[in-house]
């Protein structure tokens, strides 16, 4: 199981170990790595959007009632955005 996970994370492992059916080239491994990184960024974006839905509505509601200041409302809305920023950083570090 660990070999499968490491192959999904770094397809170059298959080439180094002589596996992968013997037909995966370096370009194909790079394309697979880029595709998996893109899927990861996309899923991070979906999760961020899901979190923003509830947090944004709650922050605007609390601000309109006067419970919190505008700065706190903006801060609470920006917190989930860090997830997608970290996803983009991981995408670019993966070499995509």
The first five atom37 places (N, CA, C, CB, O) and aatype in JSON, in Angstrom:
{
  "aatype": [20, 20, 20, 20, 20, 20, 20, 20, 20, 20, 20, 20, 20, 20, 20, 20, 20, 20, 20, 20, 20, 20, 20, 20, 20, 20, 20, 20, 20, 20, 20, 20, 20, 20, 20, 20, 20, 20, 20, 20, 20, 20, 20, 20, 20, 20, 20, 20, 20, 20, 20, 20, 20, 20, 20, 20, 20, 20, 20, 20, 20, 20, 20, 20, 20, 20, 20, 20, 20, 20, 20, 20, 20, 20, 20, 20, 20, 20, 20, 20, 20, 20, 20, 20, 20, 20, 20, 20, 20, 20, 20, 20, 20, 20, 20, 20],
  "atom_mask": [
    [1, 1, 1, 1, 1],
    [1, 1, 1, 1, 1],
    [1, 1, 1, 1, 1],
    [1, 1, 1, 1, 1],
    [1, 1, 1, 1, 1],
    [1, 1, 1, 1, 1],
    [1, 1, 1, 1, 1],
    [1, 1, 1, 1, 1],
    [1, 1, 1, 1, 1],
    [1, 1, 1, 1, 1],
    [1, 1, 1, 1, 1],
    [1, 1, 1, 1, 1],
    [1, 1, 1, 1, 1],
    [1, 1, 1, 1, 1],
    [1, 1, 1, 1, 1],
    [1, 1, 1, 1, 1],
    [1, 1, 1, 1, 1],
    [1, 1, 1, 1, 1],
    [1, 1, 1, 1, 1],
    [1, 1, 1, 1, 1],
    [1, 1, 1, 1, 1],
    [1, 1, 1, 1, 1],
    [1, 1, 1, 1, 1],
    [1, 1, 1, 1, 1],
    [1, 1, 1, 1, 1],
    [1, 1, 1, 1, 1],
    [1, 1, 1, 1, 1],
    [1, 1, 1, 1, 1],
    [1, 1, 1, 1, 1],
    [1, 1, 1, 1, 1],
    [1, 1, 1, 1, 1],
    [1, 1, 1, 1, 1],
    [1, 1, 1, 1, 1],
    [1, 1, 1, 1, 1],
    [1, 1, 1, 1, 1],
    [1, 1, 1, 1, 1],
    [1, 1, 1, 1, 1],
    [1, 1, 1, 1, 1],
    [1, 1, 1, 1, 1],
    [1, 1, 1, 1, 1],
    [1, 1, 1, 1, 1],
    [1, 1, 1, 1, 1],
    [1, 1, 1, 1, 1],
    [1, 1, 1, 1, 1],
    [1, 1, 1, 1, 1],
    [1, 1, 1, 1, 1],
    [1, 1, 1, 1, 1],
    [1, 1, 1, 1, 1],
    [1, 1, 1, 1, 1],
    [1, 1, 1, 1, 1],
    [1, 1, 1, 1, 1],
    [1, 1, 1, 1, 1],
    [1, 1, 1, 1, 1],
    [1, 1, 1, 1, 1],
    [1, 1, 1, 1, 1],
    [1, 1, 1, 1, 1],
    [1, 1, 1, 1, 1],
    [1, 1, 1, 1, 1],
    [1, 1, 1, 1, 1],
    [1, 1, 1, 1, 1],
    [1, 1, 1, 1, 1],
    [1, 1, 1, 1, 1],
    [1, 1, 1, 1, 1],
    [1, 1, 1, 1, 1],
    [1, 1, 1, 1, 1],
    [1, 1, 1, 1, 1],
    [1, 1, 1, 1, 1],
    [1, 1, 1, 1, 1],
    [1, 1, 1, 1, 1],
    [1, 1, 1, 1, 1],
    [1, 1, 1, 1, 1],
    [1, 1, 1, 1, 1],
    [1, 1, 1, 1, 1],
    [1, 1, 1, 1, 1],
    [1, 1, 1, 1, 1],
    [1, 1, 1, 1, 1],
    [1, 1, 1, 1, 1],
    [1, 1, 1, 1, 1],
    [1, 1, 1, 1, 1],
    [1, 1, 1, 1, 1],
    [1, 1, 1, 1, 1],
    [1, 1, 1, 1, 1],
    [1, 1, 1, 1, 1],
    [1, 1, 1, 1, 1],
    [1, 1, 1, 1, 1],
    [1, 1, 1, 1, 1],
    [1, 1, 1, 1, 1],
    [1, 1, 1, 1, 1],
    [1, 1, 1, 1, 1],
    [1, 1, 1, 1, 1],
    [1, 1, 1, 1, 1],
    [1, 1, 1, 1, 1],
    [1, 1, 1, 1, 1],
    [1, 1, 1, 1, 1],
    [1, 1, 1, 1, 1],
    [1, 1, 1, 1, 1]
  ],
  "atom_positions": [
    [[0.82, -1.19, 0.0], [0.0, 0.0, 0.0], [0.87, 1.26, 0.0], [-0.94, 0.0, 1.21], [0.56, 2.23, -0.68]],
    [[1.95, 1.22, 0.76], [2.85, 2.37, 0.82], [3.49, 2.63, -0.53], [3.92, 2.16, 1.88], [3.72, 3.78, -0.9]],
    [[3.79, 1.56, -1.28], [4.37, 1.73, -2.61], [3.38, 2.39, -3.56], [4.82, 0.38, -3.17], [3.78, 3.2, -4.39]],
    [[2.1, 2.06, -3.44], [1.09, 2.68, -4.28], [0.96, 4.16, -3.97], [-0.26, 1.98, -4.1], [0.87, 4.99, -4.88]],
    [[0.94, 4.5, -2.69], [0.83, 5.91, -2.3], [2.05, 6.69, -2.77], [0.68, 6.04, -0.78], [1.91, 7.8, -3.29]],
    [[3.24, 6.12, -2.6], [4.44, 6.84, -3.05], [4.47, 6.97, -4.57], [5.7, 6.12, -2.56], [5.0, 7.95, -5.08]],
    [[3.91, 6.01, -5.29], [3.86, 6.1, -6.75], [2.88, 7.18, -7.19], [3.46, 4.76, -7.36], [3.11, 7.85, -8.2]],
    [[1.78, 7.36, -6.45], [0.83, 8.41, -6.78], [1.4, 9.78, -6.47], [-0.47, 8.21, -6.04], [1.16, 10.74, -7.21]],
    [[2.15, 9.88, -5.39], [2.73, 11.16, -5.01], [3.88, 11.52, -5.94], [3.22, 11.13, -3.57], [3.98, 12.67, -6.38]],
    [[4.73, 10.57, -6.26], [5.88, 10.82, -7.13], [5.98, 9.69, -8.16], [7.21, 10.92, -6.3], [6.56, 8.65, -7.87]],
    [[5.41, 9.9, -9.35], [5.45, 8.84, -10.36], [6.86, 8.45, -10.79], [4.68, 9.27, -11.57], [7.04, 7.38, -11.37]],
    [[7.85, 9.28, -10.52], [9.22, 8.94, -10.84], [9.71, 7.74, -10.07], [10.12, 10.11, -10.57], [10.67, 7.09, -10.47]],
    [[9.05, 7.43, -8.95], [9.41, 6.25, -8.15], [9.21, 4.99, -8.97], [8.58, 6.19, -6.85], [10.01, 4.05, -8.87]],
    [[8.15, 4.95, -9.77], [7.91, 3.78, -10.62], [9.04, 3.57, -11.61], [6.58, 3.92, -11.35], [9.44, 2.44, -11.88]],
    [[9.54, 4.67, -12.16], [10.62, 4.56, -13.14], [11.91, 4.1, -12.48], [10.83, 5.88, -13.84], [12.66, 3.33, -13.07]],
    [[12.17, 4.58, -11.27], [13.4, 4.22, -10.58], [13.38, 2.76, -10.16], [13.61, 5.11, -9.37], [14.42, 2.1, -10.13]],
    [[12.18, 2.25, -9.81], [12.09, 0.88, -9.34], [11.85, -0.09, -10.49], [10.97, 0.76, -8.32], [11.78, -1.3, -10.26]],
    [[11.72, 0.4, -11.7], [11.52, -0.47, -12.84], [10.1, -0.96, -12.98], [12.44, -1.64, -12.76], [9.85, -1.91, -13.73]],
    [[9.16, -0.36, -12.28], [7.77, -0.8, -12.34], [6.98, 0.04, -13.31], [7.13, -0.74, -10.97], [7.52, 0.64, -14.24]],
    [[5.68, 0.08, -13.08], [4.81, 0.88, -13.92], [4.51, 0.25, -15.26], [5.41, 2.22, -14.13], [4.14, 0.96, -16.2]],
    [[4.67, -1.05, -15.39], [4.37, -1.72, -16.64], [5.47, -1.56, -17.67], [3.09, -1.21, -17.19], [5.34, -2.07, -18.79]],
    [[6.54, -0.87, -17.34], [7.65, -0.72, -18.25], [7.4, 0.25, -19.39], [8.02, -2.02, -18.8], [8.29, 0.47, -20.21]],
    [[6.2, 0.84, -19.46], [5.9, 1.7, -20.59], [5.75, 3.16, -20.23], [4.67, 1.24, -21.24], [5.42, 3.97, -21.11]],
    [[5.98, 3.54, -18.99], [5.8, 4.93, -18.6], [7.11, 5.7, -18.81], [5.34, 5.04, -17.14], [8.13, 5.38, -18.21]],
    [[7.04, 6.7, -19.67], [8.23, 7.5, -19.94], [8.34, 8.62, -18.9], [8.18, 8.1, -21.37], [7.44, 8.81, -18.08]],
    [[9.43, 9.32, -18.95], [9.64, 10.44, -18.03], [8.62, 11.54, -18.28], [11.06, 10.99, -18.16], [8.14, 12.17, -17.34]],
    [[8.3, 11.78, -19.55], [7.31, 12.8, -19.88], [5.93, 12.42, -19.36], [7.25, 13.03, -21.39], [5.19, 13.27, -18.87]],
    [[5.59, 11.13, -19.47], [4.3, 10.67, -18.96], [4.24, 10.78, -17.45], [4.04, 9.23, -19.4], [3.2, 11.14, -16.89]],
    [[5.34, 10.49, -16.79], [5.38, 10.61, -15.33], [5.23, 12.06, -14.91], [6.68, 10.03, -14.78], [4.55, 12.36, -13.93]],
    [[5.86, 12.98, -15.65], [5.73, 14.4, -15.34], [4.31, 14.89, -15.59], [6.72, 15.22, -16.19], [3.78, 15.69, -14.82]],
    [[3.68, 14.4, -16.65], [2.3, 14.78, -16.94], [1.36, 14.25, -15.87], [1.87, 14.27, -18.31], [0.42, 14.94, -15.47]],
    [[1.61, 13.03, -15.4], [0.79, 12.46, -14.33], [0.95, 13.25, -13.05], [1.15, 11.0, -14.1], [-0.03, 13.51, -12.35]],
    [[2.18, 13.64, -12.73], [2.42, 14.44, -11.53], [1.72, 15.79, -11.63], [3.92, 14.64, -11.3], [1.14, 16.26, -10.65]],
    [[1.77, 16.41, -12.8], [1.09, 17.7, -12.99], [-0.42, 17.54, -12.87], [1.45, 18.29, -14.36], [-1.09, 18.38, -12.27]],
    [[-0.94, 16.47, -13.43], [-2.38, 16.23, -13.33], [-2.84, 16.0, -11.91], [-2.75, 15.05, -14.17], [-3.87, 16.52, -11.5]],
    [[-2.08, 15.22, -11.16], [-2.44, 14.98, -9.77], [-2.33, 16.24, -8.94], [-1.55, 13.89, -9.18], [-3.14, 16.47, -8.04]],
    [[-1.33, 17.07, -9.22], [-1.21, 18.34, -8.51], [-2.38, 19.26, -8.85], [0.13, 19.03, -8.86], [-2.89, 19.96, -7.97]],
    [[-2.81, 19.26, -10.1], [-3.95, 20.08, -10.5], [-5.23, 19.61, -9.83], [-4.12, 20.05, -12.02], [-6.06, 20.43, -9.43]],
    [[-5.39, 18.31, -9.69], [-6.55, 17.78, -8.98], [-6.52, 18.21, -7.53], [-6.6, 16.24, -9.09], [-7.55, 18.56, -6.95]],
    [[-5.34, 18.19, -6.93], [-5.21, 18.62, -5.54], [-5.58, 20.08, -5.36], [-3.8, 18.4, -5.06], [-6.26, 20.43, -4.39]],
    [[-5.14, 20.94, -6.28], [-5.49, 22.36, -6.19], [-6.99, 22.55, -6.41], [-4.69, 23.19, -7.24], [-7.62, 23.36, -5.73]],
    [[-7.56, 21.8, -7.33], [-9.0, 21.89, -7.57], [-9.82, 21.48, -6.36], [-9.38, 21.05, -8.75], [-10.8, 22.13, -6.02]],
    [[-9.41, 20.39, -5.71], [-10.12, 19.95, -4.51], [-9.95, 20.94, -3.37], [-9.64, 18.57, -4.08], [-10.87, 21.14, -2.58]],
    [[-8.77, 21.56, -3.28], [-8.57, 22.6, -2.26], [-9.49, 23.79, -2.53], [-7.1, 23.06, -2.24], [-10.02, 24.39, -1.6]],
    [[-9.68, 24.12, -3.81], [-10.59, 25.21, -4.16], [-12.03, 24.89, -3.82], [-10.47, 25.52, -5.63], [-12.77, 25.76, -3.35]],
    [[-12.44, 23.65, -4.04], [-13.81, 23.25, -3.69], [-14.01, 23.32, -2.18], [-14.1, 21.82, -4.2], [-15.05, 23.78, -1.71]],
    [[-13.02, 22.86, -1.42], [-13.12, 22.93, 0.04], [-13.15, 24.36, 0.54], [-11.96, 22.21, 0.67], [-13.88, 24.67, 1.48]],
    [[-12.36, 25.23, -0.08], [-12.36, 26.64, 0.31], [-13.71, 27.28, 0.02], [-11.24, 27.39, -0.42], [-14.23, 28.03, 0.84]],
    [[-14.26, 26.99, -1.14], [-15.58, 27.53, -1.48], [-16.65, 27.05, -0.53], [-15.95, 27.17, -2.89], [-17.55, 27.8, -0.16]],
    [[-16.57, 25.79, -0.14], [-17.53, 25.24, 0.81], [-17.43, 25.93, 2.16], [-17.33, 23.74, 0.97], [-18.44, 26.22, 2.79]],
    [[-16.21, 26.2, 2.61], [-16.02, 26.89, 3.88], [-16.46, 28.34, 3.8], [-14.55, 26.8, 4.32], [-17.04, 28.88, 4.74]],
    [[-16.17, 28.99, 2.67], [-16.52, 30.4, 2.5], [-18.03, 30.61, 2.54], [-15.95, 30.93, 1.2], [-18.51, 31.66, 2.97]],
    [[-18.77, 29.63, 2.09], [-20.23, 29.76, 2.02], [-20.81, 30.08, 3.39], [-20.85, 28.49, 1.47], [-21.58, 31.04, 3.52]],
    [[-20.46, 29.31, 4.39], [-21.02, 29.53, 5.72], [-20.35, 30.66, 6.47], [-20.9, 28.28, 6.52], [-21.02, 31.44, 7.15]],
    [[-19.04, 30.76, 6.34], [-18.31, 31.77, 7.1], [-18.63, 33.17, 6.6], [-16.8, 31.51, 7.02], [-18.82, 34.09, 7.4]],
    [[-18.7, 33.34, 5.29], [-19.01, 34.66, 4.74], [-20.39, 35.13, 5.14], [-18.91, 34.63, 3.23], [-20.57, 36.3, 5.51]],
    [[-21.37, 34.24, 5.09], [-22.73, 34.62, 5.48], [-22.8, 34.97, 6.96], [-23.7, 33.48, 5.16], [-23.48, 35.93, 7.34]],
    [[-22.11, 34.2, 7.78], [-22.13, 34.48, 9.22], [-21.41, 35.8, 9.54], [-21.47, 33.33, 9.99], [-21.86, 36.55, 10.4]],
    [[-20.31, 36.07, 8.86], [-19.57, 37.31, 9.11], [-20.39, 38.53, 8.7], [-18.23, 37.3, 8.35], [-20.41, 39.53, 9.41]],
    [[-21.05, 38.46, 7.54], [-21.88, 39.59, 7.1], [-23.06, 39.78, 8.03], [-22.37, 39.36, 5.65], [-23.43, 40.91, 8.35]],
    [[-23.67, 38.69, 8.48], [-24.79, 38.79, 9.42], [-24.38, 39.4, 10.75], [-25.4, 37.44, 9.64], [-25.09, 40.24, 11.3]],
    [[-23.24, 38.97, 11.27], [-22.77, 39.51, 12.54], [-22.38, 40.98, 12.4], [-21.57, 38.7, 13.07], [-22.6, 41.77, 13.32]],
    [[-21.8, 41.34, 11.27], [-21.43, 42.75, 11.05], [-22.67, 43.62, 10.93], [-20.56, 42.89, 9.79], [-22.7, 44.74, 11.46]],
    [[-23.7, 43.13, 10.25], [-24.92, 43.93, 10.08], [-25.66, 44.12, 11.39], [-25.84, 43.27, 9.06], [-26.36, 45.12, 11.57]],
    [[-25.52, 43.18, 12.32], [-26.14, 43.33, 13.64], [-25.3, 44.2, 14.56], [-26.35, 41.97, 14.27], [-25.77, 44.61, 15.63]],
    [[-24.08, 44.48, 14.17], [-23.21, 45.31, 14.99], [-22.45, 44.53, 16.05], [-24.01, 46.38, 15.66], [-21.87, 45.13, 16.95]],
    [[-22.44, 43.2, 15.96], [-21.76, 42.36, 16.96], [-20.25, 42.42, 16.82], [-22.22, 40.92, 16.84], [-19.53, 42.38, 17.81]],
    [[-19.77, 42.53, 15.58], [-18.33, 42.54, 15.34], [-17.99, 43.7, 14.42], [-17.85, 41.19, 14.72], [-18.86, 44.26, 13.75]],
    [[-16.72, 44.07, 14.39], [-16.29, 45.16, 13.52], [-16.05, 44.63, 12.1], [-15.0, 45.83, 14.07], [-16.03, 43.42, 11.86]],
    [[-15.89, 45.56, 11.17], [-15.66, 45.19, 9.78], [-14.33, 44.45, 9.62], [-15.68, 46.43, 8.89], [-14.24, 43.52, 8.82]],
    [[-13.31, 44.86, 10.36], [-12.01, 44.2, 10.28], [-12.07, 42.74, 10.68], [-11.0, 44.92, 11.14], [-11.46, 41.89, 10.04]],
    [[-12.8, 42.44, 11.74], [-12.95, 41.05, 12.19], [-13.74, 40.25, 11.16], [-13.64, 40.99, 13.58], [-13.42, 39.1, 10.88]],
    [[-14.79, 40.86, 10.59], [-15.59, 40.16, 9.57], [-14.73, 39.82, 8.35], [-16.79, 41.03, 9.15], [-14.82, 38.72, 7.81]],
    [[-13.91, 40.77, 7.91], [-13.03, 40.51, 6.77], [-12.0, 39.44, 7.12], [-12.33, 41.8, 6.31], [-11.71, 38.56, 6.31]],
    [[-11.45, 39.52, 8.33], [-10.45, 38.54, 8.76], [-11.04, 37.13, 8.77], [-9.91, 38.89, 10.15], [-10.4, 36.19, 8.31]],
    [[-12.26, 36.98, 9.29], [-12.9, 35.67, 9.33], [-13.2, 35.15, 7.92], [-14.18, 35.73, 10.15], [-13.2, 33.94, 7.69]],
    [[-13.46, 36.05, 7.0], [-13.74, 35.65, 5.63], [-12.46, 35.24, 4.89], [-14.44, 36.77, 4.88], [-12.51, 34.4, 4.0]],
    [[-11.33, 35.84, 5.26], [-10.07, 35.59, 4.56], [-9.39, 34.31, 5.04], [-9.13, 36.77, 4.75], [-8.61, 33.72, 4.29]],
    [[-9.67, 33.86, 6.25], [-8.99, 32.68, 6.8], [-9.08, 31.46, 5.87], [-9.58, 32.33, 8.17], [-8.05, 30.83, 5.64]],
    [[-10.25, 31.09, 5.34], [-10.28, 29.91, 4.46], [-9.49, 30.09, 3.16], [-11.7, 29.58, 4.12], [-9.11, 29.1, 2.54]],
    [[-9.24, 31.32, 2.75], [-8.48, 31.54, 1.52], [-7.05, 31.05, 1.64], [-8.48, 33.02, 1.17], [-6.41, 30.77, 0.63]],
    [[-6.53, 30.93, 2.86], [-5.16, 30.44, 3.02], [-5.03, 28.99, 2.54], [-4.73, 30.54, 4.49], [-3.95, 28.56, 2.14]],
    [[-6.13, 28.24, 2.58], [-6.09, 26.85, 2.12], [-5.76, 26.79, 0.63], [-7.44, 26.14, 2.4], [-4.92, 25.99, 0.22]],
    [[-6.42, 27.62, -0.16], [-6.16, 27.59, -1.6], [-4.79, 28.17, -1.92], [-7.25, 28.35, -2.35], [-4.15, 27.75, -2.88]],
    [[-4.33, 29.14, -1.13], [-2.99, 29.68, -1.34], [-1.95, 28.59, -1.1], [-2.72, 30.9, -0.42], [-1.0, 28.45, -1.87]],
    [[-2.13, 27.82, -0.03], [-1.21, 26.71, 0.25], [-1.29, 25.67, -0.86], [-1.53, 26.07, 1.63], [-0.28, 25.07, -1.22]],
    [[-2.49, 25.44, -1.41], [-2.64, 24.51, -2.53], [-1.88, 24.97, -3.76], [-4.1, 24.35, -2.87], [-1.25, 24.16, -4.44]],
    [[-1.94, 26.27, -4.06], [-1.18, 26.8, -5.19], [0.32, 26.69, -4.97], [-1.55, 28.26, -5.44], [1.07, 26.37, -5.89]],
    [[0.77, 26.94, -3.74], [2.19, 26.82, -3.44], [2.65, 25.38, -3.65], [2.49, 27.27, -1.98], [3.71, 25.14, -4.23]],
    [[1.86, 24.42, -3.18], [2.21, 23.01, -3.37], [2.21, 22.65, -4.85], [1.23, 22.1, -2.6], [3.05, 21.86, -5.29]],
    [[1.27, 23.21, -5.61], [1.2, 22.95, -7.05], [2.47, 23.43, -7.75], [-0.03, 23.64, -7.66], [3.02, 22.72, -8.59]],
    [[2.93, 24.63, -7.41], [4.13, 25.16, -8.05], [5.39, 24.48, -7.55], [4.23, 26.65, -7.83], [6.37, 24.37, -8.3]],
    [[5.4, 24.03, -6.3], [6.56, 23.3, -5.8], [6.66, 21.92, -6.44], [6.48, 23.17, -4.29], [7.75, 21.35, -6.53]],
    [[5.52, 21.37, -6.88], [5.54, 20.06, -7.53], [6.13, 20.15, -8.94], [4.12, 19.49, -7.6], [6.37, 19.13, -9.58]],
    [[6.37, 21.36, -9.4], [7.01, 21.53, -10.71], [6.04, 21.6, -11.85], [7.95, 20.42, -10.95], [6.41, 21.4, -13.01]],
    [[4.79, 21.88, -11.55], [3.78, 21.92, -12.61], [3.78, 23.24, -13.32], [2.42, 21.64, -12.05], [2.99, 23.45, -14.24]]
  ]
}
